[in-house]
Each structure stands twice: as C-alpha cells, then as structure tokens.
Amino acid sequence: MGRCDDRKRQVEFIDFLEALEAATPSAITMIHGVLDNVRTHKGKQVMAWLAMHPRFVFHFTPVHGSWMNQVEQCFGVLQRKRLRLSDFASKA
C-alpha cells in the first residue's frame, strides 16, 4: 500500500496509518512497519497514535543506512534507468 501526499508531516503519516488500519482485517493481530529515521515517523503525534494501536509495531533502519531502504533502492534504479527527465504534469 502506498500513497503520494503533498506534504510529509505527522498528520499525513497518521492518515496513511489510519487507511492501513482500515484496510487490514482485524484477524491480523500484528502489523510490522519497517521505516527510515525521518522525524515524521517518530514524532509525538505518531507515538501517541501507536500507543492507541498496539497491533502496529515499528522497526527503524539504522541511521545513515539508506542503502538498507528497499524503497530508496527501487527509486534509485527507476531514476537511473527511466526517469532522467522527470517532468510530470501530475502525480497520477
């Protein structure tokens, strides 16, 4: 599941988590998230949300470990091979 928002704040991240929560059947009792160390993922609002949603467990990649972030790897290959001239009319 993924999304592209105009901004990268805790509010948008929590909104994404809410959508993930709604889309995941209640029979699934544990949802593991592997995240990078962006402030958005560790802010007070997000931590408060996590406290109220115990089936979510976050795991963070090491600081300065962007090479471990599979999304970064994927977009790096995509950019090198296909998106040299990345001028798009819209996000869609």
N, CA, C and O atoms as a GROMACS GRO file, in nm:
protein
  368
    1MET      N    1   0.086  -0.117   0.000
    1MET     CA    2   0.000   0.000   0.000
    1MET      C    3   0.090   0.123   0.000
    1MET      O    4   0.188   0.128   0.076
    2GLY      N    5   0.061   0.218  -0.080
    2GLY     CA    6   0.141   0.339  -0.086
    2GLY      C    7   0.055   0.459  -0.121
    2GLY      O    8  -0.058   0.446  -0.167
    3ARG      N    9   0.112   0.574  -0.099
    3ARG     CA   10   0.039   0.698  -0.124
    3ARG      C   11   0.137   0.809  -0.153
    3ARG      O   12   0.252   0.804  -0.110
    4CYS      N   13   0.092   0.908  -0.225
    4CYS     CA   14   0.174   1.024  -0.254
    4CYS      C   15   0.099   1.148  -0.205
    4CYS      O   16  -0.003   1.185  -0.263
    5ASP      N   17   0.148   1.211  -0.100
    5ASP     CA   18   0.084   1.329  -0.044
    5ASP      C   19   0.161   1.455  -0.081
    5ASP      O   20   0.278   1.448  -0.118
    6ASP      N   21   0.094   1.569  -0.071
    6ASP     CA   22   0.159   1.697  -0.100
    6ASP      C   23   0.264   1.732   0.005
    6ASP      O   24   0.365   1.796  -0.027
    7ARG      N   25   0.241   1.690   0.129
    7ARG     CA   26   0.333   1.723   0.237
    7ARG      C   27   0.374   1.598   0.311
    7ARG      O   28   0.309   1.494   0.300
    8LYS      N   29   0.482   1.607   0.387
    8LYS     CA   30   0.534   1.494   0.465
    8LYS      C   31   0.538   1.530   0.612
    8LYS      O   32   0.644   1.553   0.670
    9ARG      N   33   0.420   1.535   0.671
    9ARG     CA   34   0.409   1.568   0.813
    9ARG      C   35   0.350   1.450   0.888
    9ARG      O   36   0.307   1.352   0.828
   10GLN      N   37   0.349   1.460   1.019
   10GLN     CA   38   0.290   1.355   1.101
   10GLN      C   39   0.143   1.335   1.068
   10GLN      O   40   0.093   1.222   1.068
   11VAL      N   41   0.073   1.443   1.039
   11VAL     CA   42  -0.071   1.436   1.009
   11VAL      C   43  -0.096   1.345   0.889
   11VAL      O   44  -0.185   1.260   0.893
   12GLU      N   45  -0.018   1.363   0.782
   12GLU     CA   46  -0.035   1.280   0.663
   12GLU      C   47   0.006   1.136   0.691
   12GLU      O   48  -0.058   1.043   0.641
   13PHE      N   49   0.110   1.116   0.770
   13PHE     CA   50   0.155   0.981   0.803
   13PHE      C   51   0.049   0.908   0.887
   13PHE      O   52   0.021   0.791   0.862
   14ILE      N   53  -0.009   0.977   0.983
   14ILE     CA   54  -0.114   0.917   1.065
   14ILE      C   55  -0.236   0.886   0.979
   14ILE      O   56  -0.301   0.783   0.999
   15ASP      N   57  -0.268   0.972   0.885
   15ASP     CA   58  -0.378   0.947   0.793
   15ASP      C   59  -0.352   0.819   0.712
   15ASP      O   60  -0.443   0.739   0.689
   16PHE      N   61  -0.227   0.802   0.668
   16PHE     CA   62  -0.188   0.680   0.597
   16PHE      C   63  -0.204   0.557   0.689
   16PHE      O   64  -0.256   0.454   0.646
   17LEU      N   65  -0.158   0.570   0.814
   17LEU     CA   66  -0.171   0.459   0.909
   17LEU      C   67  -0.318   0.424   0.933
   17LEU      O   68  -0.353   0.306   0.945
   18GLU      N   69  -0.402   0.524   0.940
   18GLU     CA   70  -0.547   0.501   0.958
   18GLU      C   71  -0.603   0.423   0.838
   18GLU      O   72  -0.684   0.332   0.856
   19ALA      N   73  -0.560   0.459   0.718
   19ALA     CA   74  -0.606   0.388   0.597
   19ALA      C   75  -0.556   0.244   0.599
   19ALA      O   76  -0.629   0.152   0.562
   20LEU      N   77  -0.432   0.225   0.642
   20LEU     CA   78  -0.376   0.090   0.653
   20LEU      C   79  -0.452   0.008   0.757
   20LEU      O   80  -0.480  -0.109   0.736
   21GLU      N   81  -0.483   0.071   0.868
   21GLU     CA   82  -0.561   0.007   0.974
   21GLU      C   83  -0.698  -0.038   0.921
   21GLU      O   84  -0.741  -0.150   0.947
   22ALA      N   85  -0.765   0.050   0.848
   22ALA     CA   86  -0.898   0.018   0.794
   22ALA      C   87  -0.892  -0.092   0.688
   22ALA      O   88  -0.986  -0.171   0.676
   23ALA      N   89  -0.784  -0.097   0.612
   23ALA     CA   90  -0.772  -0.195   0.503
   23ALA      C   91  -0.724  -0.332   0.551
   23ALA      O   92  -0.732  -0.430   0.476
   24THR      N   93  -0.675  -0.340   0.673
   24THR     CA   94  -0.620  -0.466   0.725
   24THR      C   95  -0.724  -0.538   0.810
   24THR      O   96  -0.775  -0.480   0.907
   25PRO      N   97  -0.757  -0.662   0.776
   25PRO     CA   98  -0.857  -0.736   0.853
   25PRO      C   99  -0.820  -0.746   1.001
   25PRO      O  100  -0.702  -0.756   1.036
   26SER      N  101  -0.919  -0.743   1.086
   26SER     CA  102  -0.894  -0.748   1.230
   26SER      C  103  -0.835  -0.882   1.274
   26SER      O  104  -0.779  -0.892   1.383
   27ALA      N  105  -0.846  -0.985   1.190
   27ALA     CA  106  -0.787  -1.115   1.221
   27ALA      C  107  -0.634  -1.107   1.223
   27ALA      O  108  -0.568  -1.190   1.285
   28ILE      N  109  -0.579  -1.008   1.155
   28ILE     CA  110  -0.434  -0.987   1.157
   28ILE      C  111  -0.403  -0.906   1.283
   28ILE      O  112  -0.442  -0.790   1.295
   29THR      N  113  -0.333  -0.969   1.376
   29THR     CA  114  -0.313  -0.908   1.507
   29THR      C  115  -0.184  -0.829   1.521
   29THR      O  116  -0.165  -0.759   1.620
   30MET      N  117  -0.094  -0.839   1.422
   30MET     CA  118   0.033  -0.768   1.431
   30MET      C  119   0.069  -0.713   1.293
   30MET      O  120   0.070  -0.787   1.195
   31ILE      N  121   0.097  -0.584   1.288
   31ILE     CA  122   0.139  -0.519   1.164
   31ILE      C  123   0.276  -0.458   1.190
   31ILE      O  124   0.290  -0.367   1.271
   32HIS      N  125   0.376  -0.509   1.120
   32HIS     CA  126   0.512  -0.459   1.135
   32HIS      C  127   0.540  -0.357   1.026
   32HIS      O  128   0.517  -0.382   0.908
   33GLY      N  129   0.591  -0.242   1.066
   33GLY     CA  130   0.632  -0.139   0.972
   33GLY      C  131   0.782  -0.120   0.978
   33GLY      O  132   0.837  -0.100   1.086
   34VAL      N  133   0.849  -0.128   0.863
   34VAL     CA  134   0.992  -0.102   0.856
   34VAL      C  135   1.008   0.038   0.798
   34VAL      O  136   0.970   0.063   0.683
   35LEU      N  137   1.065   0.128   0.878
   35LEU     CA  138   1.069   0.270   0.842
   35LEU      C  139   1.210   0.326   0.851
   35LEU      O  140   1.296   0.273   0.922
   36ASP      N  141   1.230   0.433   0.777
   36ASP     CA  142   1.357   0.504   0.792
   36ASP      C  143   1.344   0.599   0.911
   36ASP      O  144   1.240   0.603   0.976
   37ASN      N  145   1.447   0.674   0.938
   37ASN     CA  146   1.451   0.757   1.059
   37ASN      C  147   1.405   0.901   1.039
   37ASN      O  148   1.452   0.992   1.108
   38VAL      N  149   1.315   0.922   0.946
   38VAL     CA  150   1.261   1.055   0.924
   38VAL      C  151   1.183   1.099   1.049
   38VAL      O  152   1.114   1.017   1.111
   39ARG      N  153   1.195   1.224   1.085
   39ARG     CA  154   1.125   1.276   1.205
   39ARG      C  155   0.976   1.249   1.202
   39ARG      O  156   0.914   1.226   1.306
   40THR      N  157   0.919   1.251   1.083
   40THR     CA  158   0.775   1.228   1.067
   40THR      C  159   0.733   1.095   1.127
   40THR      O  160   0.622   1.084   1.180
   41HIS      N  161   0.818   0.996   1.120
   41HIS     CA  162   0.784   0.862   1.170
   41HIS      C  163   0.799   0.847   1.320
   41HIS      O  164   0.753   0.748   1.377
   42LYS      N  165   0.862   0.944   1.387
   42LYS     CA  166   0.891   0.931   1.530
   42LYS      C  167   0.836   1.044   1.617
   42LYS      O  168   0.868   1.053   1.735
   43GLY      N  169   0.754   1.130   1.559
   43GLY     CA  170   0.703   1.246   1.633
   43GLY      C  171   0.606   1.210   1.744
   43GLY      O  172   0.560   1.097   1.754
   44LYS      N  173   0.576   1.308   1.828
   44LYS     CA  174   0.487   1.286   1.943
   44LYS      C  175   0.349   1.241   1.901
   44LYS      O  176   0.290   1.153   1.965
   45GLN      N  177   0.295   1.299   1.794
   45GLN     CA  178   0.161   1.260   1.749
   45GLN      C  179   0.160   1.115   1.702
   45GLN      O  180   0.066   1.041   1.731
   46VAL      N  181   0.263   1.074   1.630
   46VAL     CA  182   0.272   0.936   1.582
   46VAL      C  183   0.288   0.841   1.700
   46VAL      O  184   0.224   0.735   1.702
   47MET      N  185   0.371   0.876   1.796
   47MET     CA  186   0.390   0.790   1.912
   47MET      C  187   0.261   0.777   1.992
   47MET      O  188   0.232   0.670   2.045
   48ALA      N  189   0.183   0.884   2.002
   48ALA     CA  190   0.054   0.879   2.071
   48ALA      C  191  -0.043   0.788   1.994
   48ALA      O  192  -0.117   0.710   2.054
   49TRP      N  193  -0.041   0.798   1.862
   49TRP     CA  194  -0.126   0.712   1.779
   49TRP      C  195  -0.088   0.566   1.798
   49TRP      O  196  -0.175   0.480   1.814
   50LEU      N  197   0.042   0.538   1.798
   50LEU     CA  198   0.090   0.400   1.818
   50LEU      C  199   0.047   0.344   1.953
   50LEU      O  200   0.013   0.226   1.963
   51ALA      N  201   0.048   0.427   2.055
   51ALA     CA  202   0.008   0.382   2.189
   51ALA      C  203  -0.138   0.336   2.190
   51ALA      O  204  -0.176   0.249   2.269
   52MET      N  205  -0.219   0.394   2.102
   52MET     CA  206  -0.361   0.357   2.095
   52MET      C  207  -0.387   0.245   1.993
   52MET      O  208  -0.500   0.197   1.982
   53HIS      N  209  -0.284   0.203   1.921
   53HIS     CA  210  -0.298   0.098   1.819
   53HIS      C  211  -0.188  -0.005   1.839
   53HIS      O  212  -0.091  -0.008   1.764
   54PRO      N  213  -0.204  -0.090   1.938
   54PRO     CA  214  -0.096  -0.183   1.977
   54PRO      C  215  -0.061  -0.290   1.873
   54PRO      O  216   0.044  -0.353   1.885
   55ARG      N  217  -0.145  -0.311   1.773
   55ARG     CA  218  -0.107  -0.412   1.674
   55ARG      C  219  -0.003  -0.362   1.575
   55ARG      O  220   0.051  -0.440   1.496
   56PHE      N  221   0.025  -0.232   1.578
   56PHE     CA  222   0.130  -0.175   1.494
   56PHE      C  223   0.263  -0.175   1.569
   56PHE      O  224   0.271  -0.127   1.682
   57VAL      N  225   0.365  -0.228   1.506
   57VAL     CA  226   0.499  -0.229   1.564
   57VAL      C  227   0.594  -0.172   1.459
   57VAL      O  228   0.597  -0.220   1.346
   58PHE      N  229   0.670  -0.071   1.497
   58PHE     CA  230   0.764  -0.009   1.404
   58PHE      C  231   0.905  -0.059   1.428
   58PHE      O  232   0.947  -0.078   1.542
   59HIS      N  233   0.977  -0.079   1.320
   59HIS     CA  234   1.119  -0.114   1.322
   59HIS      C  235   1.189  -0.010   1.234
   59HIS      O  236   1.145   0.016   1.122
   60PHE      N  237   1.296   0.048   1.284
   60PHE     CA  238   1.364   0.155   1.211
   60PHE      C  239   1.498   0.107   1.155
   60PHE      O  240   1.574   0.037   1.223
   61THR      N  241   1.526   0.146   1.032
   61THR     CA  242   1.656   0.115   0.974
   61THR      C  243   1.761   0.199   1.047
   61THR      O  244   1.728   0.302   1.105
   62PRO      N  245   1.886   0.155   1.045
   62PRO     CA  246   1.991   0.231   1.115
   62PRO      C  247   2.008   0.371   1.054
   62PRO      O  248   1.988   0.392   0.934
   63VAL      N  249   2.045   0.465   1.139
   63VAL     CA  250   2.076   0.600   1.091
   63VAL      C  251   2.191   0.588   0.992
   63VAL      O  252   2.283   0.509   1.012
   64HIS      N  253   2.186   0.665   0.886
   64HIS     CA  254   2.286   0.662   0.778
   64HIS      C  255   2.290   0.526   0.709
   64HIS      O  256   2.394   0.485   0.658
   65GLY      N  257   2.175   0.456   0.707
   65GLY     CA  258   2.168   0.326   0.642
   65GLY      C  259   2.073   0.328   0.523
   65GLY      O  260   1.995   0.235   0.505
   66SER      N  261   2.078   0.435   0.442
   66SER     CA  262   1.985   0.446   0.330
   66SER      C  263   2.000   0.330   0.233
   66SER      O  264   1.905   0.295   0.163
   67TRP      N  265   2.117   0.269   0.228
   67TRP     CA  266   2.140   0.155   0.140
   67TRP      C  267   2.054   0.035   0.181
   67TRP      O  268   2.034  -0.057   0.102
   68MET      N  269   2.001   0.036   0.306
   68MET     CA  270   1.915  -0.073   0.352
   68MET      C  271   1.768  -0.049   0.318
   68MET      O  272   1.686  -0.140   0.328
   69ASN      N  273   1.735   0.072   0.278
   69ASN     CA  274   1.597   0.108   0.250
   69ASN      C  275   1.561   0.061   0.109
   69ASN      O  276   1.606   0.119   0.011
   70GLN      N  277   1.478  -0.043   0.100
   70GLN     CA  278   1.444  -0.102  -0.029
   70GLN      C  279   1.370  -0.005  -0.120
   70GLN      O  280   1.384  -0.012  -0.242
   71VAL      N  281   1.290   0.084  -0.063
   71VAL     CA  282   1.221   0.183  -0.145
   71VAL      C  283   1.322   0.276  -0.211
   71VAL      O  284   1.308   0.309  -0.329
   72GLU      N  285   1.423   0.319  -0.136
   72GLU     CA  286   1.527   0.404  -0.192
   72GLU      C  287   1.600   0.331  -0.305
   72GLU      O  288   1.630   0.391  -0.408
   73GLN      N  289   1.627   0.203  -0.286
   73GLN     CA  290   1.693   0.123  -0.389
   73GLN      C  291   1.608   0.119  -0.516
   73GLN      O  292   1.659   0.140  -0.626
   74CYS      N  293   1.482   0.091  -0.500
   74CYS     CA  294   1.391   0.079  -0.614
   74CYS      C  295   1.381   0.210  -0.691
   74CYS      O  296   1.391   0.212  -0.814
   75PHE      N  297   1.362   0.321  -0.618
   75PHE     CA  298   1.352   0.450  -0.686
   75PHE      C  299   1.484   0.492  -0.748
   75PHE      O  300   1.485   0.561  -0.850
   76GLY      N  301   1.596   0.452  -0.688
   76GLY     CA  302   1.727   0.482  -0.746
   76GLY      C  303   1.743   0.416  -0.882
   76GLY      O  304   1.789   0.480  -0.977
   77VAL      N  305   1.706   0.288  -0.892
   77VAL     CA  306   1.713   0.216  -1.020
   77VAL      C  307   1.617   0.278  -1.120
   77VAL      O  308   1.653   0.299  -1.236
   78LEU      N  309   1.495   0.307  -1.076
   78LEU     CA  310   1.395   0.367  -1.163
   78LEU      C  311   1.444   0.501  -1.218
   78LEU      O  312   1.428   0.530  -1.337
   79GLN      N  313   1.503   0.582  -1.132
   79GLN     CA  314   1.552   0.712  -1.175
   79GLN      C  315   1.667   0.698  -1.275
   79GLN      O  316   1.671   0.769  -1.376
   80ARG      N  317   1.760   0.610  -1.247
   80ARG     CA  318   1.875   0.591  -1.337
   80ARG      C  319   1.834   0.536  -1.472
   80ARG      O  320   1.893   0.573  -1.574
   81LYS      N  321   1.735   0.447  -1.475
   81LYS     CA  322   1.701   0.378  -1.600
   81LYS      C  323   1.587   0.442  -1.677
   81LYS      O  324   1.582   0.427  -1.799
   82ARG      N  325   1.495   0.511  -1.610
   82ARG     CA  326   1.375   0.558  -1.680
   82ARG      C  327   1.338   0.705  -1.658
   82ARG      O  328   1.271   0.764  -1.743
   83LEU      N  329   1.376   0.763  -1.549
   83LEU     CA  330   1.323   0.896  -1.515
   83LEU      C  331   1.428   1.007  -1.525
   83LEU      O  332   1.428   1.098  -1.443
   84ARG      N  333   1.512   1.001  -1.621
   84ARG     CA  334   1.614   1.105  -1.634
   84ARG      C  335   1.552   1.243  -1.650
   84ARG      O  336   1.598   1.340  -1.590
   85LEU      N  337   1.448   1.252  -1.730
   85LEU     CA  338   1.377   1.379  -1.748
   85LEU      C  339   1.244   1.368  -1.674
   85LEU      O  340   1.140   1.336  -1.733
   86SER      N  341   1.249   1.395  -1.546
   86SER     CA  342   1.130   1.375  -1.462
   86SER      C  343   1.047   1.502  -1.453
   86SER      O  344   1.045   1.569  -1.350
   87ASP      N  345   0.978   1.534  -1.560
   87ASP     CA  346   0.888   1.649  -1.564
   87ASP      C  347   0.748   1.596  -1.589
   87ASP      O  348   0.711   1.565  -1.702
   88PHE      N  349   0.669   1.584  -1.481
   88PHE     CA  350   0.538   1.524  -1.492
   88PHE      C  351   0.429   1.628  -1.468
   88PHE      O  352   0.445   1.718  -1.385
   89ALA      N  353   0.320   1.616  -1.541
   89ALA     CA  354   0.208   1.710  -1.529
   89ALA      C  355   0.133   1.693  -1.397
   89ALA      O  356   0.079   1.789  -1.343
   90SER      N  357   0.131   1.570  -1.346
   90SER     CA  358   0.059   1.542  -1.220
   90SER      C  359   0.121   1.421  -1.152
   90SER      O  360   0.201   1.350  -1.212
   91LYS      N  361   0.083   1.399  -1.026
   91LYS     CA  362   0.130   1.281  -0.953
   91LYS      C  363   0.078   1.153  -1.013
   91LYS      O  364   0.147   1.051  -1.014
   92ALA      N  365  -0.045   1.158  -1.064
   92ALA     CA  366  -0.106   1.038  -1.126
   92ALA      C  367  -0.022   0.995  -1.244
   92ALA      O  368  -0.055   0.897  -1.310
   0.00000   0.00000   0.00000
